[in-house]
Every structure is written in structure tokens, then in C-alpha cells.
Amino acid sequence: METKQILETIRMIEEEKLDIRTITMGISLLDCIDGDGAKARAKIYDKITRQAEKLVETGEAISDEFGIPIIHKRISVTPISLVAGATQDENYTAFAQTLDKAAKTTGVNFVGGFSALVQKGYTSGDRKLIRSIPEALATTDFVCSSVNVGSTRSGINMDAVKQMGGIVKETAERTKDQQGLGCAKLVIFANAVEDNPFMAGAFHGVGEEDCVLNVGVSGPGVVKRALEKVKGQPFDVVSETIKKIAFKITRMGQLVGHEASTRLGVPFGIVDLSLAPTPAVGDSVAHILEEMGLESVGTHGTTAALALLNDAVKKGGVMACSHVGGLSGAFIPVSEDAGMIHAVERGALNLEKLEAMTAVCSVGLDMIAIPGDTPAETISAMIADEAAIGVINNKTTAVRVIPALGKSVGDTVEFGGLLGYAPVMDVNRNSSADFIARGGRIPAPIHSFKN
Amino acid sequence: MKAILTVIGKDNVGIIAGVSGKLAELHVNILDVSQTIMNGYFTMMMILDLTEAESSFGDMKKSLADKGTELGVQIKIQREEIFTSMHSL
């Protein structure tokens, strides 16, 4: 082992904020289904607290021994609409409260899976779950919710798109004392993945095994620092540099995931190769793009820079671990990234550019504060646009916007912690109401004649 | 179990003596040592064998960190795999 390599690893962790963003335990709740809601909830609580009993303790021990921070320990569960659908309950908030209680008992940071998959149509369970979302998010602390409204195979469920615009508004309304925090825990997906360890969109898909451990890595700071050393050089060099550094970052994820799964006696699922920023200085994806030569993220060239980054991260990471999954790519949340916040504040980054960026990176319009008086139909139309990008391009896209009640463009919304703060961004003021009012489904796209 | 110990700080009399004395006390065997002055900083790395160690990893980590404070340097101990997995295939 060379001194230089040891020091490089230590520097990456200490100065460049390399960390394991999350170890997420996926737990199937299919065996907790019961016709009686109270019984089902008791089974859910028991199963989660049993399976994840040692999750936090193990994560902390590994973090201590290897000297790498593991920021979050989380749990994802089977979409609750499938589990609660067997009961006669009309409102599923009690299920969210059970998940919240289990999260508190186990000490995890978040539990995801208050979810419904309605890309083609609703079951009665889906319908009840979606109606329960605002209350569920307003009365719990750690529960995250997601709804999948479209897929490349089935098209876009525009009835669900229409409904979700209203649900987002209602959630903002019910959590307005916390600056609409409920909306930060609600994601609307197209092509949702079943093994994503990142919140708020994590759920444990039905194709997964009973209990599995997934890992999400991070490290935008490390990539930025590596690129500082190749200033002015051609993109071939940029791409190679990112690949090498992504390899190293991913190896950490593989090591930690493998170690945690051995200690917990749970199979190791996937490593999610994502560059997830935090509001901390030196932990920004926007700054990587700016390091490539853009004066500010959001200017012309941003989409190309992001496309290169996203692709190189995947290429470098794929060989570094046994199984890749989740969302894998670069995240571009606004409130969680100091560089993005700054770009919005100086008027260099707008919603339209962010939408274009989502066509080439993981997920979508993420952690964006919009004026509180934005009509529900406009939010639905944003969801429809994102879903269309995902469905046509065969990728995951998502919307997580926060209507900032009582605030307008230029004001700021503070969430604190990893969620950061967001300047309220302008939205197009022309109405989409008649478009959204149509409802129905947008058919699945044709997979030939790609242009 | 092998671990890597790194000691970084301002050069002074007795750092190596202090660190190795503490390791002996903890029943930790030193397999390899490299030491240099980098940009004016005392930088030492040790590969350690922890098989004979009696205390837990967490306790060792803490008592070494305390020793570091006493010597005016930063002492870290991490399991070897984090370095090998990052830098070798």
C-alpha cells in the first residue's frame, strides 16, 4: 500500500466529503397483508422493527471501523397501497403512522414506501392511498411517499397526473407551518425503479426478495477536485478523469454494502451510483458542471456537461461493484445543492433549463420551490412534461416541487439539514387547465423510428 | 484483522515512541511503518495486526485519538480494506 494512496483516500473523506449517503434496507410487507387493518399494521410494525433492529447500530459500527461516514440509514417497504388494499379501511394514514413509529423505534432517518403504482390504472387501494397522502405526510415525521404515474411500457396515466397536482397543493397546505415540508417527502415518478435507496422515492418493489440491502454513494466534491487538476483539457480527459474517480467512489459503496449485508445476514442488493449533493460547501453537482468551463450552471452547454458527467459516472462505477441499480446518475436537486441555489439566485438557472437537464440525468425536477399561488393544473402539467421525457426516453424521471404558500418569486424557503433551502422559482403563468382537465391516458410510445 | 494507522501533525520529540508504546499496551502488532515529513508535517503510516488486541475497535480508536491529543498530532485508525478496495482490483 502506497503512502500516496492512503493519503488520497483520507483526503477524499475528510476534505472532499466523500461519504456513503445511505444504506437502505428494503423489506417486503407482502406477508403482512391482512383483511383487518389493525392486524396488518401490527404485523408491519413487528416485521420492520425485527428486520431493521440492528441496522443503525451496524451502520455506525462500520462507519467507525472504516472511517467513512454513512450519513443515513433508511428503510424502504412494499408500496403500502398493495398491503393496505386488502383492508376495508377508507383512509391509510394509520399505515403511515405505523411506518413512522417503526422508523422511530429502529432509529432510521427515513422510511419510504407510502406509495402507489398507477402508471396504467388505479386499484381501490391506490385510490385510497393517494387520497391519504396529504394527511399522512402532515402527521408523520419520517415517512416518504411516491406515486408512479407513467412508464415506457404503459404510457402516462393522465388521471393520476391530474390528481397529483392537487395532492401536492394539499400537502403544501397541510404542512404550511413547516414551509410545505410534506412536499419534500413526496415524489411523482415515471418509470420508477424498485431498488432505489434514495429518498423520497424509495420503495421495495414486488420483484425484490424478502429483505435486501441497497447502498447509495455520494461524492460530488471528489469529482470536482479531480477535475480541477485537468483544467482546459479536452473532454476525453474529462470523461476519463470522472470514470476513474467514480470507480473509486463506487468501490466504497460496494465495500460498505457487502460488509453491512454480511453483518446483518441480509442479501446485498445493489449500489446506486449517484452523485448526490448536499447544501454543504464543496458537495455540489452544479460546481462540477461549472468546473468544466461554464460560468454558471444553467447557461448554454449545461445539458451537454451534465450528459457527459452522468454517463462517465455510470461507466466508471459499473465495473467497481457487483450489481448496479437504483437511479444511478447525477442528481440535480435545487435546494440541496449550493451551486444550484446560487445559480437560481443570480438568475442563471430557470425551470425550463432544469427540465432540459432532466432529460440527460437521473430523476427530474427535484426540490424546487414554486410560488404558492401556482394552480394545481400547472403542477400537473409539470408532472406530465417530466413523465413524457421519462416515458419517451426510457428513463426514470420525477417531480418533487414545493408550492411555497404565501411566497412569491425571490423569496426563500428553508427546510434545514440535508434538504437545504430553496429560492422560489418562477413558473410559466399561462394556463394548462384545459389540457389537464382531459384526463385519460397518453398511450405508450412506439419503440421504433427513434428520432 | 489488519488496520492502517495514520499520524499527522506538527513534528515533535516522542511521537513514534508515544504511538508505538500505546500500541504495545493495546497488544497491537506493527507490521510495517513508513514515516516522512510532508510539507513540514510529520506523516506516519503503520500497518497493524489487530488479532491479539484485547479491546474493541471503538475503544482502541478512542484511546489512540486521546494519545494523539496528548502528543499534539491527529491519530486515525481505519480497517485496511477501505484502502485496498479503493486502490486495487
Chai-1 contact restraints between the chains, C-beta under 6 A:
chainA,res_idxA,chainB,res_idxB,connection_type,confidence,min_distance_angstrom,max_distance_angstrom,comment,restraint_id
A,M1,B,F83,contact,1.0,0.0,6.0,A-B,restraint_1
A,T3,B,S34,contact,1.0,0.0,6.0,A-B,restraint_2
A,T3,B,M45,contact,1.0,0.0,6.0,A-B,restraint_3
A,Q5,B,H87,contact,1.0,0.0,6.0,A-B,restraint_4
A,I6,B,M45,contact,1.0,0.0,6.0,A-B,restraint_5
A,I6,B,F83,contact,1.0,0.0,6.0,A-B,restraint_6
A,T9,B,F83,contact,1.0,0.0,6.0,A-B,restraint_7
A,T9,B,M86,contact,1.0,0.0,6.0,A-B,restraint_8
A,D64,B,G58,contact,1.0,0.0,6.0,A-B,restraint_9
A,E65,B,F57,contact,1.0,0.0,6.0,A-B,restraint_10
A,E65,B,R79,contact,1.0,0.0,6.0,A-B,restraint_11
A,F66,B,Q78,contact,1.0,0.0,6.0,A-B,restraint_12
A,F66,B,R79,contact,1.0,0.0,6.0,A-B,restraint_13
A,F66,B,I82,contact,1.0,0.0,6.0,A-B,restraint_14
A,G67,B,Q78,contact,1.0,0.0,6.0,A-B,restraint_15
A,K248,B,M86,contact,1.0,0.0,6.0,A-B,restraint_16
A,R251,B,S85,contact,1.0,0.0,6.0,A-B,restraint_17
A,R251,B,M86,contact,1.0,0.0,6.0,A-B,restraint_18
A,L255,B,E81,contact,1.0,0.0,6.0,A-B,restraint_19
A,L255,B,S85,contact,1.0,0.0,6.0,A-B,restraint_20
